[in-house]
Amino acid sequence: MSDHKYHFDVKMSCSGCSNAVNRVLNKLDGVKNVDISLEKQTVDVVTSNALGYDTVLQTISKTGKQVIGGNVVE
Amino acid sequence: MSDHKYHFDVKMSCSGCSNAVNRVLNKLDGVKNVDISLEKQTVDVVTSNALGYDTVLQTISKTGKQVIGGNVVE
């Protein structure tokens, strides 16, 4: 069972925004690593095999931030 | 059946933060009005009778913003 990597492009305008996304993702079961760049407007998430892309996307959407795009990296 | 008014103190550092909170609350069934002040760090919500305080609080929490306090106004 291997990990997944998911990439998202998310509109974040300040460190308060990116911290909020970071906070909710780190609370999500199965998340192993979160790498957020405010400059690049990107959110990269490594998860255990059991945590699917849609669940991560939904969790980010619930922050109220606009998700411009996303994809499964591996 | 009368409306409810709920007040929350929420840490929001930019208009991106307050817009995110506004967005999720306006998507929530039963929300009639949302009044957010970035300056005062406040979120005031008017809901129909059916929408309880805890549900609104939970929705705000899922944005990843830190809720400092909250109360039922009426």
Backbone of each chain as ProteinMPNN parsed JSONL, in Angstrom:
{"seq_chain_A": "MSDHKYHFDVKMSCSGCSNAVNRVLNKLDGVKNVDISLEKQTVDVVTSNALGYDTVLQTISKTGKQVIGGNVVE", "coords_chain_A": {"N_chain_A": [[0.855, -1.197, 0.0], [0.809, 2.024, -1.035], [1.681, 5.515, -0.579], [-0.269, 8.47, -1.386], [0.022, 11.316, -3.534], [-1.272, 14.495, -3.76], [-2.119, 17.368, -5.619], [-3.051, 20.769, -5.416], [-4.383, 23.827, -6.646], [-4.909, 26.747, -5.051], [-6.686, 29.641, -4.121], [-5.177, 31.883, -2.087], [-4.755, 34.55, 0.047], [-3.268, 35.606, 2.153], [-1.068, 34.887, 4.975], [-2.745, 34.065, 6.953], [-4.794, 32.844, 5.571], [-3.427, 30.669, 4.341], [-2.499, 29.352, 6.599], [-4.917, 28.533, 7.681], [-5.829, 26.631, 5.842], [-3.784, 24.787, 6.098], [-4.174, 24.031, 8.761], [-6.722, 22.685, 8.792], [-6.174, 20.566, 7.087], [-4.164, 19.186, 8.39], [-5.593, 18.172, 10.481], [-6.989, 16.144, 9.389], [-7.621, 12.733, 9.157], [-5.186, 10.477, 8.055], [-3.613, 12.13, 6.613], [-0.322, 12.747, 5.783], [1.65, 14.587, 5.138], [1.791, 18.112, 4.601], [2.264, 20.634, 2.319], [2.415, 23.919, 1.762], [2.386, 26.652, -0.417], [2.197, 30.002, -0.276], [3.06, 31.916, -2.007], [3.198, 30.612, -4.503], [0.63, 29.755, -4.598], [-0.196, 27.162, -4.043], [-1.088, 23.885, -2.875], [0.18, 21.047, -1.565], [-0.269, 17.7, -0.852], [0.488, 14.836, 0.999], [-0.733, 11.637, 1.47], [-1.898, 8.753, 3.318], [-2.608, 5.555, 1.824], [-5.353, 5.074, 2.13], [-6.741, 7.482, 2.132], [-8.628, 9.366, 0.063], [-8.582, 11.378, -2.977], [-10.909, 12.986, -3.389], [-11.916, 13.406, -0.815], [-9.94, 14.96, 0.347], [-10.023, 17.188, -1.327], [-12.637, 18.086, -0.781], [-12.376, 18.773, 1.889], [-10.601, 20.924, 1.721], [-12.22, 22.64, 0.237], [-14.191, 23.258, 2.08], [-12.993, 25.137, 3.641], [-13.653, 27.45, 2.47], [-12.016, 28.639, 0.722], [-11.145, 29.295, -2.66], [-10.823, 26.699, -4.883], [-8.863, 26.332, -7.565], [-7.89, 24.392, -9.207], [-6.853, 20.923, -9.414], [-5.025, 17.86, -8.949], [-4.191, 14.349, -9.093], [-1.068, 13.395, -8.195], [0.449, 11.153, -7.668]], "CA_chain_A": [[0.0, 0.0, 0.0], [1.686, 3.19, -1.123], [1.083, 6.816, -0.304], [-0.73, 9.283, -2.517], [0.356, 12.746, -3.549], [-2.289, 15.3, -4.429], [-1.747, 18.769, -5.807], [-4.183, 21.681, -5.601], [-4.145, 25.266, -6.788], [-5.912, 27.346, -4.168], [-6.53, 31.088, -3.922], [-4.897, 32.249, -0.694], [-4.216, 35.912, -0.064], [-2.36, 35.99, 3.248], [-0.638, 33.727, 5.754], [-3.929, 33.6, 7.69], [-5.478, 31.929, 4.642], [-2.665, 29.431, 4.165], [-2.51, 28.657, 7.89], [-6.23, 27.916, 7.85], [-5.836, 25.421, 5.012], [-2.84, 23.889, 6.756], [-4.789, 23.549, 10.004], [-7.77, 21.684, 8.542], [-5.596, 19.367, 6.467], [-3.429, 18.429, 9.409], [-6.56, 17.5, 11.363], [-7.658, 15.09, 8.627], [-7.018, 11.404, 9.319], [-4.556, 9.897, 6.872], [-2.696, 13.106, 6.015], [1.041, 12.538, 6.274], [2.422, 15.82, 4.983], [1.127, 19.217, 3.903], [3.233, 21.639, 1.902], [1.628, 25.008, 1.186], [3.108, 27.851, -0.835], [1.348, 31.178, -0.477], [3.598, 32.598, -3.187], [2.806, 29.873, -5.719], [-0.806, 29.442, -4.479], [-0.302, 25.713, -4.188], [-1.237, 23.024, -1.696], [0.587, 19.682, -1.893], [-0.633, 16.848, 0.275], [0.825, 13.411, 0.945], [-1.67, 10.915, 2.334], [-1.843, 7.298, 3.29], [-3.368, 4.994, 0.711], [-6.796, 5.052, 2.389], [-7.363, 8.805, 2.024], [-8.827, 9.66, -1.347], [-8.485, 12.737, -3.511], [-12.155, 13.727, -3.203], [-12.042, 13.801, 0.594], [-9.003, 16.068, 0.57], [-10.595, 18.326, -2.054], [-13.811, 18.541, -0.039], [-11.893, 19.418, 3.119], [-10.075, 22.243, 1.341], [-13.365, 23.461, -0.18], [-14.917, 23.692, 3.281], [-12.359, 26.325, 4.213], [-14.191, 28.624, 1.784], [-11.038, 29.082, -0.274], [-11.498, 28.829, -4.0], [-9.894, 25.734, -5.463], [-8.807, 26.616, -8.996], [-7.654, 23.123, -9.898], [-6.201, 19.917, -8.584], [-4.786, 16.594, -9.626], [-3.479, 13.278, -8.4], [0.305, 13.322, -8.699], [0.751, 9.723, -7.664]], "C_chain_A": [[0.888, 1.243, 0.0], [0.921, 4.478, -0.832], [0.549, 7.453, -1.593], [-0.144, 10.678, -2.404], [-0.708, 13.473, -4.349], [-1.813, 16.74, -4.502], [-3.009, 19.607, -6.044], [-3.681, 23.109, -5.804], [-5.275, 25.989, -6.07], [-5.627, 28.84, -4.006], [-6.351, 31.386, -2.43], [-4.212, 33.604, -0.709], [-3.308, 36.357, 1.075], [-1.966, 34.737, 4.017], [-1.774, 33.208, 6.633], [-4.704, 32.588, 6.862], [-4.735, 30.596, 4.564], [-2.585, 28.653, 5.477], [-3.832, 27.939, 8.116], [-6.323, 26.609, 7.064], [-4.934, 24.36, 5.644], [-3.467, 23.225, 7.985], [-5.823, 22.452, 9.737], [-7.191, 20.412, 7.932], [-4.843, 18.529, 7.497], [-4.333, 17.726, 10.413], [-7.18, 16.267, 10.703], [-6.897, 13.773, 8.77], [-6.416, 10.915, 8.008], [-3.614, 10.857, 6.171], [-1.314, 12.936, 6.641], [1.9, 13.784, 6.162], [1.63, 16.85, 4.197], [2.198, 20.254, 3.583], [2.477, 22.734, 1.157], [2.544, 26.158, 0.797], [2.112, 28.965, -1.109], [1.758, 31.896, -1.756], [3.111, 31.946, -4.48], [1.322, 29.545, -5.742], [-1.062, 27.956, -4.673], [-0.408, 25.006, -2.839], [-0.887, 21.608, -2.141], [0.418, 18.813, -0.653], [-0.167, 15.418, 0.016], [-0.083, 12.698, 1.938], [-1.359, 9.423, 2.32], [-2.775, 6.802, 2.184], [-4.883, 5.129, 0.87], [-7.488, 6.398, 2.151], [-7.422, 9.252, 0.569], [-8.769, 11.137, -1.701], [-9.724, 13.567, -3.196], [-12.335, 14.22, -1.764], [-11.137, 14.992, 0.902], [-9.537, 17.333, -0.098], [-11.761, 18.94, -1.289], [-13.395, 19.299, 1.234], [-11.339, 20.811, 2.816], [-11.238, 23.167, 0.965], [-14.125, 24.023, 1.014], [-14.237, 24.843, 4.011], [-12.922, 27.598, 3.585], [-13.218, 29.207, 0.783], [-11.437, 28.53, -1.633], [-10.408, 27.925, -4.561], [-9.969, 25.902, -6.983], [-8.622, 25.324, -9.789], [-6.985, 22.155, -8.957], [-5.969, 18.664, -9.393], [-4.063, 15.607, -8.71], [-2.091, 13.197, -9.013], [0.775, 11.863, -8.733], [-0.076, 8.982, -6.638]], "O_chain_A": [[1.637, 1.472, 0.95], [-0.31, 4.515, -0.842], [0.868, 7.037, -2.706], [0.15, 11.156, -1.309], [-1.006, 13.103, -5.485], [-1.191, 17.259, -3.576], [-3.911, 19.202, -6.777], [-2.689, 23.531, -5.21], [-6.444, 25.86, -6.433], [-4.488, 29.25, -3.785], [-7.256, 31.167, -1.625], [-3.207, 33.791, -1.395], [-2.645, 37.388, 0.965], [-2.474, 33.649, 3.742], [-1.771, 32.039, 7.018], [-5.208, 31.596, 7.388], [-5.336, 29.531, 4.703], [-2.6, 27.422, 5.466], [-3.856, 26.848, 8.685], [-6.834, 25.607, 7.565], [-5.291, 23.184, 5.71], [-3.311, 22.026, 8.213], [-5.798, 21.406, 10.385], [-7.658, 19.31, 8.221], [-4.892, 17.299, 7.462], [-3.907, 16.804, 11.109], [-7.814, 15.449, 11.368], [-5.69, 13.708, 8.536], [-7.077, 10.94, 6.969], [-2.898, 10.469, 5.248], [-1.158, 12.975, 7.861], [2.778, 14.015, 6.993], [0.901, 16.521, 3.262], [2.94, 20.693, 4.461], [1.962, 22.511, 0.062], [3.38, 26.588, 1.59], [1.302, 28.893, -2.033], [0.919, 32.416, -2.491], [2.677, 32.619, -5.415], [0.798, 29.108, -6.766], [-1.998, 27.545, -5.36], [0.107, 25.468, -1.821], [-1.568, 21.033, -2.99], [0.893, 19.142, 0.434], [-0.402, 14.862, -1.057], [-0.191, 13.098, 3.097], [-0.663, 8.913, 1.442], [-3.617, 7.545, 1.68], [-5.609, 5.277, -0.113], [-8.707, 6.438, 1.985], [-6.394, 9.485, -0.067], [-8.89, 12.014, -0.846], [-9.61, 14.72, -2.781], [-12.844, 15.317, -1.533], [-11.522, 15.91, 1.626], [-9.508, 18.414, 0.489], [-11.86, 20.161, -1.164], [-13.984, 20.317, 1.594], [-11.579, 21.758, 3.564], [-11.241, 24.342, 1.332], [-14.642, 25.139, 0.958], [-14.832, 25.458, 4.896], [-12.702, 28.695, 4.096], [-13.545, 30.158, 0.073], [-11.995, 27.438, -1.737], [-9.248, 28.316, -4.696], [-11.004, 25.648, -7.6], [-9.133, 25.185, -10.901], [-6.597, 22.513, -7.845], [-6.634, 18.431, -10.402], [-3.432, 15.972, -7.718], [-1.951, 12.957, -10.212], [1.405, 11.412, -9.689], [0.054, 7.766, -6.502]]}, "seq_chain_B": "MSDHKYHFDVKMSCSGCSNAVNRVLNKLDGVKNVDISLEKQTVDVVTSNALGYDTVLQTISKTGKQVIGGNVVE", "coords_chain_B": {"N_chain_B": [[-42.357, 30.707, 14.964], [-39.247, 31.927, 15.353], [-36.396, 33.835, 14.207], [-32.858, 33.178, 14.702], [-30.071, 34.795, 16.268], [-26.647, 34.71, 16.041], [-23.456, 35.248, 17.453], [-20.001, 35.5, 16.745], [-16.525, 35.533, 17.575], [-13.845, 35.736, 15.547], [-10.657, 34.914, 14.34], [-9.382, 36.692, 11.745], [-7.328, 37.579, 9.122], [-7.178, 38.925, 6.687], [-8.981, 40.202, 3.787], [-9.402, 38.018, 2.226], [-9.601, 35.96, 4.05], [-11.948, 36.702, 5.486], [-13.787, 36.705, 3.41], [-13.79, 33.994, 2.806], [-14.982, 32.84, 5.062], [-17.463, 34.064, 4.889], [-18.366, 32.945, 2.493], [-18.678, 30.14, 3.015], [-20.618, 30.237, 5.001], [-22.787, 31.391, 3.716], [-23.477, 29.362, 2.05], [-24.688, 27.579, 3.664], [-27.584, 25.884, 4.599], [-30.422, 27.573, 5.775], [-29.282, 29.848, 6.675], [-29.794, 33.247, 6.942], [-28.735, 35.804, 6.99], [-25.471, 37.219, 6.843], [-23.033, 38.935, 8.548], [-19.985, 40.284, 8.474], [-17.173, 41.581, 10.103], [-14.037, 42.532, 9.396], [-12.359, 44.291, 10.617], [-13.307, 44.442, 13.269], [-13.132, 41.781, 13.838], [-15.304, 40.044, 13.884], [-18.151, 37.895, 13.446], [-21.396, 37.868, 12.537], [-24.415, 36.189, 12.503], [-27.568, 35.586, 11.126], [-30.131, 33.281, 11.404], [-32.623, 30.912, 10.29], [-35.119, 29.434, 12.417], [-34.606, 26.694, 12.558], [-31.887, 26.222, 12.284], [-29.194, 25.489, 14.217], [-26.963, 26.758, 16.799], [-24.593, 25.23, 17.198], [-24.148, 23.974, 14.742], [-23.593, 26.109, 13.079], [-21.289, 27.086, 14.304], [-19.588, 24.889, 13.946], [-19.361, 24.869, 11.169], [-18.001, 27.26, 10.722], [-15.649, 26.628, 12.062], [-14.613, 24.677, 10.401], [-13.485, 26.126, 8.393], [-10.976, 26.52, 9.188], [-10.244, 28.77, 10.455], [-9.536, 30.407, 13.54], [-11.768, 30.24, 16.125], [-12.486, 32.413, 18.559], [-14.407, 32.963, 20.398], [-17.961, 32.776, 21.1], [-21.517, 33.357, 20.969], [-25.031, 32.949, 21.645], [-27.164, 35.336, 20.539], [-29.847, 35.882, 20.238]], "CA_chain_B": [[-40.955, 30.338, 14.784], [-38.482, 33.157, 15.142], [-35.008, 33.678, 13.78], [-31.812, 33.241, 15.721], [-28.874, 35.592, 15.973], [-25.462, 34.166, 16.683], [-22.267, 36.096, 17.332], [-18.727, 34.793, 16.911], [-15.269, 36.27, 17.417], [-13.044, 34.851, 14.701], [-9.404, 35.502, 13.859], [-9.327, 36.815, 10.283], [-6.259, 38.554, 8.916], [-7.295, 39.694, 5.441], [-10.316, 40.06, 3.199], [-9.491, 36.636, 1.741], [-10.077, 35.194, 5.209], [-13.351, 37.014, 5.788], [-14.582, 36.216, 2.271], [-13.906, 32.538, 2.915], [-15.995, 32.574, 6.092], [-18.724, 34.507, 4.289], [-18.737, 31.991, 1.44], [-19.185, 28.879, 3.578], [-21.863, 30.48, 5.751], [-23.879, 31.637, 2.766], [-23.855, 28.07, 1.436], [-25.316, 26.741, 4.686], [-29.054, 25.955, 4.604], [-31.028, 28.186, 6.95], [-28.638, 31.133, 6.96], [-30.535, 34.348, 6.326], [-27.873, 36.975, 6.818], [-24.127, 37.125, 7.408], [-22.401, 40.251, 8.652], [-18.624, 40.038, 8.939], [-16.281, 42.732, 10.202], [-12.616, 42.179, 9.479], [-11.774, 45.237, 11.581], [-13.698, 44.039, 14.633], [-12.91, 40.337, 13.967], [-16.587, 39.489, 14.301], [-19.042, 37.251, 12.478], [-22.764, 37.838, 13.05], [-25.206, 35.359, 11.603], [-28.997, 35.427, 11.388], [-30.566, 32.02, 10.811], [-33.981, 30.458, 10.565], [-35.221, 28.754, 13.709], [-34.133, 25.307, 12.485], [-30.423, 26.114, 12.236], [-28.67, 25.667, 15.569], [-25.669, 27.409, 17.062], [-23.469, 24.308, 17.037], [-23.916, 23.727, 13.32], [-22.929, 27.306, 12.537], [-19.94, 27.087, 14.885], [-18.829, 23.822, 13.29], [-19.095, 25.307, 9.796], [-16.933, 28.263, 10.789], [-14.423, 25.928, 12.461], [-14.083, 23.931, 9.253], [-12.696, 27.013, 7.528], [-9.619, 26.543, 9.717], [-10.064, 30.006, 11.226], [-9.658, 30.17, 14.971], [-12.926, 30.862, 16.757], [-12.059, 32.822, 19.9], [-15.586, 32.879, 21.256], [-19.23, 32.897, 20.387], [-22.688, 33.27, 21.833], [-26.365, 33.107, 21.064], [-27.658, 36.677, 20.865], [-31.292, 35.681, 20.463]], "C_chain_B": [[-40.141, 31.602, 14.465], [-37.046, 32.837, 14.716], [-34.073, 33.632, 14.986], [-30.747, 34.234, 15.277], [-27.721, 35.01, 16.763], [-24.286, 35.106, 16.435], [-21.009, 35.254, 17.568], [-17.558, 35.778, 16.784], [-14.285, 35.334, 16.729], [-11.783, 35.586, 14.238], [-9.368, 35.499, 12.332], [-8.322, 37.912, 9.966], [-6.318, 39.332, 7.608], [-8.677, 39.475, 4.863], [-10.507, 38.681, 2.571], [-10.031, 35.719, 2.83], [-11.566, 35.443, 5.442], [-14.267, 36.586, 4.641], [-14.795, 34.712, 2.343], [-14.98, 32.161, 3.929], [-17.382, 32.928, 5.549], [-19.26, 33.48, 3.285], [-19.339, 30.71, 2.032], [-20.509, 29.097, 4.325], [-23.035, 30.712, 4.797], [-24.321, 30.377, 2.028], [-24.677, 27.209, 2.392], [-26.836, 26.963, 4.692], [-29.565, 26.576, 5.9], [-30.392, 29.508, 7.343], [-29.375, 32.234, 6.209], [-29.684, 35.589, 6.101], [-26.524, 36.735, 7.493], [-23.517, 38.522, 7.401], [-21.022, 40.062, 9.282], [-17.846, 41.344, 8.992], [-14.855, 42.253, 10.401], [-11.941, 43.048, 10.542], [-12.048, 44.798, 13.017], [-13.451, 42.559, 14.905], [-14.178, 39.632, 14.457], [-17.369, 38.9, 13.125], [-20.431, 37.182, 13.124], [-23.666, 37.162, 12.028], [-26.666, 35.35, 12.06], [-29.449, 34.168, 10.663], [-32.06, 31.811, 11.052], [-33.956, 29.639, 11.855], [-34.561, 27.373, 13.715], [-32.611, 25.163, 12.576], [-29.805, 26.475, 13.586], [-27.278, 26.279, 15.62], [-24.488, 26.491, 16.745], [-23.12, 24.041, 15.572], [-23.185, 24.906, 12.683], [-21.485, 27.368, 13.025], [-19.038, 26.073, 14.178], [-18.438, 24.223, 11.86], [-17.978, 26.347, 9.773], [-15.608, 27.58, 11.136], [-13.775, 25.198, 11.288], [-13.357, 24.815, 8.245], [-11.238, 27.044, 7.985], [-9.305, 27.826, 10.461], [-10.257, 29.695, 12.701], [-10.824, 30.962, 15.547], [-12.555, 31.142, 18.218], [-13.226, 32.705, 20.89], [-16.849, 33.001, 20.431], [-20.375, 32.831, 21.364], [-23.977, 33.436, 21.032], [-26.88, 34.476, 21.506], [-29.172, 36.628, 21.112], [-31.795, 34.488, 19.677]], "O_chain_B": [[-40.34, 32.245, 13.434], [-36.569, 31.711, 14.857], [-34.435, 33.989, 16.107], [-30.55, 34.48, 14.087], [-27.796, 34.839, 17.979], [-24.144, 35.68, 15.355], [-20.963, 34.415, 18.467], [-17.602, 36.723, 15.996], [-13.936, 34.279, 17.259], [-11.845, 36.735, 13.801], [-9.328, 34.442, 11.704], [-8.434, 39.031, 10.466], [-5.582, 40.304, 7.437], [-9.455, 38.669, 5.374], [-11.638, 38.226, 2.401], [-10.822, 34.815, 2.56], [-12.346, 34.501, 5.579], [-15.396, 36.155, 4.875], [-15.86, 34.213, 1.98], [-15.791, 31.268, 3.681], [-18.343, 32.182, 5.731], [-20.457, 33.194, 3.246], [-20.394, 30.256, 1.589], [-21.402, 28.251, 4.285], [-24.152, 30.266, 5.063], [-25.408, 30.334, 1.451], [-25.29, 26.225, 1.977], [-27.304, 28.098, 4.781], [-29.185, 26.152, 6.991], [-30.887, 30.208, 8.227], [-29.554, 32.16, 4.993], [-29.888, 36.33, 5.139], [-26.445, 36.133, 8.564], [-23.491, 39.198, 6.373], [-20.903, 39.726, 10.46], [-17.859, 42.121, 8.037], [-14.51, 41.656, 11.421], [-11.063, 42.587, 11.27], [-11.153, 44.784, 13.863], [-13.542, 42.113, 16.049], [-14.132, 38.754, 15.319], [-17.257, 39.348, 11.984], [-20.613, 36.514, 14.142], [-23.677, 37.517, 10.849], [-26.957, 35.132, 13.236], [-29.194, 33.997, 9.471], [-32.666, 32.455, 11.908], [-32.897, 29.211, 12.315], [-34.027, 26.934, 14.734], [-32.11, 24.09, 12.911], [-29.885, 27.618, 14.034], [-26.538, 26.309, 14.637], [-23.515, 26.903, 16.115], [-21.951, 23.901, 15.214], [-22.284, 24.731, 11.862], [-20.572, 27.666, 12.255], [-17.884, 26.361, 13.858], [-17.326, 23.949, 11.408], [-17.11, 26.313, 8.901], [-14.568, 27.915, 10.57], [-12.55, 25.111, 11.194], [-12.687, 24.31, 7.344], [-10.367, 27.532, 7.264], [-8.225, 27.964, 11.035], [-11.048, 28.824, 13.063], [-10.862, 32.19, 15.468], [-12.34, 30.22, 19.004], [-13.036, 32.387, 22.064], [-16.814, 33.287, 19.234], [-20.226, 32.307, 22.468], [-23.999, 33.974, 19.925], [-27.014, 34.741, 22.701], [-29.694, 37.236, 22.046], [-32.981, 34.163, 19.738]]}, "name": "protein", "num_of_chains": 2, "seq": "MSDHKYHFDVKMSCSGCSNAVNRVLNKLDGVKNVDISLEKQTVDVVTSNALGYDTVLQTISKTGKQVIGGNVVEMSDHKYHFDVKMSCSGCSNAVNRVLNKLDGVKNVDISLEKQTVDVVTSNALGYDTVLQTISKTGKQVIGGNVVE"}
